[in-house]
Amino acid sequence: MITLFAAGEGFGLPEISPYVTKTEVQLKMAGLPYRKTKGSRETAPKGQLPWIEDAAQAIGDSTFIRAHIEHKYGVDLDTGLSGKERAQAWAIERMIENQLGWVSTYFRFLEPRNFARGPGRWFDQAPEHLRDDLRKGLLEAVATNVRAVGVGRHLREEVIWLGGLSLRALDELLEDKAYLMRDSHPVGVDATAFAMLAAMLTPFFDSPLRDEAERYPRLVGYVGRMMAEFYPAHPWNLRQAA
């Protein structure tokens, strides 16, 4: 059986990491049995979550995990899509992960209030004399990465604007369909879009990016549908403050 190494539930979400959510939803789409356990970056093959273990083979990174399960188990998560539509789905996924994901990280980690009530709590169980240094180290590492990809070089207002462009693009692509590429069923890119949008919309954090996302009722409804389909036991009420 596949073992999925995850961050765990938190922040009003069934899974803290949107990339773990992406992989978990794709495993569910594929109909593959798996068990989920707490993982850490230190033991991950690529130093990040998620990763899976499948018959003693360790695979890191959500994109390579998808490639593995499709190849090994003969699954096509883009079933029904034409070659052009598959290319479009890949381009959409790159926009979400390589741009919108970093904008989301900016507001989750680099807004002091959000960091203090979210990621900053990860070290609450560490020895007291180490906590501040651990929090500072995490914040510096994330800030370095966000700056390296370009997002952290912009003014806060400019980051909001960039996020808004991607959200508007997703809303236009979704239109009035149930899912991004098809009205009939979700495909691989839906796992990515759902995971990132849910991470933005959770009421646990206050951010202008969440405010921007809430301006698009079709995106809000899309996240609600995906949550009900893939995490039916998880309470999801955007009107309820965390």
C-alpha positions in Angstrom: 0.0 0.0 0.0 1.1 3.6 -0.7 2.1 5.6 2.3 1.6 9.4 2.0 3.8 11.5 4.2 1.9 14.7 5.1 1.9 17.8 7.3 -1.4 17.0 8.9 -4.7 18.8 9.6 -4.7 22.5 10.6 -5.4 26.1 9.8 -9.1 25.1 9.2 -8.0 22.8 6.4 -7.9 19.0 6.1 -4.2 19.3 5.3 -1.9 22.2 6.1 0.2 21.9 2.9 -1.7 22.6 -0.4 0.9 20.3 -2.1 0.0 17.4 0.1 -3.7 18.2 -0.5 -3.0 18.1 -4.3 -1.4 14.6 -4.0 -4.0 13.2 -1.6 -6.9 14.3 -3.9 -5.1 12.8 -6.9 -4.7 9.5 -5.0 -8.4 9.6 -4.3 -9.2 10.4 -8.0 -7.1 7.4 -9.0 -9.0 5.2 -6.6 -5.8 3.9 -5.0 -5.7 2.7 -1.4 -3.2 4.6 0.7 -2.4 5.4 4.3 -1.5 8.9 5.5 1.0 9.6 8.2 2.9 12.6 9.6 6.1 13.3 7.8 8.9 15.8 8.0 11.0 17.7 5.6 14.2 16.3 7.2 13.4 12.7 6.2 11.8 13.5 2.8 13.8 12.5 -0.3 13.7 16.0 -1.7 13.5 17.9 1.6 9.9 18.8 1.2 6.3 17.5 1.7 4.6 15.5 0.3 6.4 12.4 -0.5 5.2 8.8 -0.8 6.6 5.4 -0.2 5.4 2.7 -2.6 6.9 -0.8 -2.3 10.0 0.5 -0.7 10.4 3.2 -3.4 10.4 6.8 -2.1 9.1 9.5 -4.5 9.2 13.2 -3.6 7.4 16.2 -5.1 3.7 16.2 -6.0 4.3 16.3 -9.7 6.6 13.3 -9.7 4.3 11.5 -7.4 1.5 11.9 -9.9 3.7 10.7 -12.7 4.6 7.6 -10.7 1.0 6.6 -9.9 -0.1 7.2 -13.5 2.7 5.1 -14.9 2.8 2.3 -12.3 -1.0 1.9 -11.9 -2.1 2.7 -15.5 -4.1 5.7 -14.3 -4.9 8.7 -16.5 -5.9 11.7 -14.3 -6.6 13.7 -17.4 -9.0 11.2 -19.0 -11.2 12.7 -21.6 -9.0 15.6 -22.4 -7.5 16.3 -25.8 -3.8 16.9 -26.4 -4.5 20.7 -26.5 -6.5 20.5 -23.3 -3.8 18.6 -21.5 -1.3 21.3 -22.5 -3.7 23.9 -21.2 -4.1 22.0 -17.9 -0.3 21.9 -17.5 -0.1 25.6 -18.1 -2.8 26.3 -15.6 -1.0 24.2 -13.0 2.2 26.1 -13.6 0.5 29.4 -13.1 -1.1 28.1 -9.8 2.1 26.6 -8.3 4.8 28.9 -9.7 3.0 32.2 -9.2 -0.2 32.0 -7.1 1.3 29.6 -4.7 4.2 31.9 -3.9 1.7 34.8 -3.4 -0.2 32.7 -1.0 3.0 31.8 0.8 3.8 35.5 1.1 0.6 36.2 3.0 0.7 33.1 5.1 4.3 33.5 6.3 5.4 37.1 5.8 2.4 38.8 7.3 3.4 38.9 11.0 -0.1 38.2 12.4 -0.7 35.2 10.2 2.8 33.8 10.9 2.3 34.2 14.6 -1.0 32.3 14.7 -0.1 29.8 12.0 3.4 28.6 11.1 5.0 30.2 14.1 3.1 27.8 16.3 4.8 24.8 14.9 7.6 25.2 17.4 5.4 25.5 20.5 6.6 22.0 21.7 10.3 22.7 21.2 12.4 23.6 24.2 11.5 27.2 25.2 15.1 28.5 24.8 15.1 27.3 21.1 11.6 28.5 20.0 12.5 32.1 19.0 15.5 30.9 17.0 13.5 28.2 15.2 10.8 30.7 14.3 13.3 33.2 13.1 15.1 30.5 11.0 11.9 29.4 9.3 10.8 32.9 8.6 14.2 33.8 7.1 14.2 30.7 4.9 10.8 31.3 3.6 11.5 35.0 3.0 14.7 34.0 1.0 12.7 31.6 -1.2 9.9 34.1 -1.8 12.4 36.7 -2.8 14.3 34.3 -5.0 11.2 33.5 -7.1 10.6 37.3 -7.5 7.4 37.7 -5.5 9.3 38.9 -2.4 10.9 41.7 -4.3 7.6 43.6 -4.8 5.6 46.0 -2.7 2.8 44.4 -0.8 0.2 46.1 -3.0 2.0 44.8 -6.0 1.9 41.2 -4.6 -1.9 41.6 -4.1 -2.3 42.8 -7.7 -0.3 39.8 -9.0 -2.5 37.4 -7.0 -5.6 39.1 -8.3 -4.5 38.5 -11.9 -4.2 34.7 -11.4 -7.5 34.5 -9.5 -9.3 36.4 -12.2 -7.7 34.1 -14.8 -8.9 31.0 -12.9 -12.4 32.4 -12.6 -12.5 33.0 -16.4 -11.2 29.5 -17.1 -13.8 27.9 -14.7 -16.7 29.9 -16.2 -19.9 28.1 -15.1 -18.5 24.6 -15.2 -18.4 22.3 -12.2 -14.7 21.8 -12.7 -11.9 23.6 -14.5 -11.6 21.5 -17.7 -14.9 19.6 -17.8 -18.4 20.0 -16.4 -18.7 16.2 -15.9 -15.6 15.3 -13.8 -12.5 16.7 -12.2 -9.1 16.1 -13.7 -5.5 16.3 -12.3 -5.3 20.1 -12.4 -8.5 20.4 -10.3 -6.5 18.9 -7.4 -4.0 21.7 -7.7 -6.5 24.5 -8.1 -8.7 23.2 -5.2 -5.7 22.8 -2.9 -4.4 26.3 -3.5 -7.7 28.1 -3.4 -8.8 26.3 -0.2 -5.5 27.4 1.4 -6.3 31.0 0.5 -10.0 30.9 1.5 -9.6 29.3 4.9 -11.0 31.8 7.5 -8.0 30.9 9.8 -5.9 33.6 8.1 -6.8 37.2 7.3 -5.3 38.4 4.1 -6.1 40.6 1.1 -5.6 37.6 -1.0 -8.5 35.9 0.7 -10.6 39.0 0.3 -9.7 39.0 -3.4 -10.6 35.3 -3.8 -14.0 35.9 -2.1 -14.9 38.3 -4.8 -15.3 35.4 -7.2 -18.4 33.4 -6.2 -17.7 30.8 -8.9 -14.3 30.0 -7.3 -15.8 29.9 -3.8 -18.5 27.5 -5.0 -15.9 25.4 -6.8 -13.8 24.9 -3.6 -17.0 24.0 -1.7 -17.9 21.3 -4.3 -14.4 19.9 -4.3 -14.2 19.9 -0.5 -17.6 18.1 -0.2 -16.5 15.5 -2.8 -13.0 14.7 -1.5 -13.2 15.6 2.2 -16.9 15.1 3.0 -16.2 14.8 6.8 -14.3 18.1 7.0 -16.3 21.1 8.2 -16.0 23.9 5.7 -17.7 27.1 6.6 -16.1 30.2 5.2 -18.4 32.5 7.2 -17.2 31.2 10.5 -14.0 32.8 11.8 -11.5 30.4 13.1 
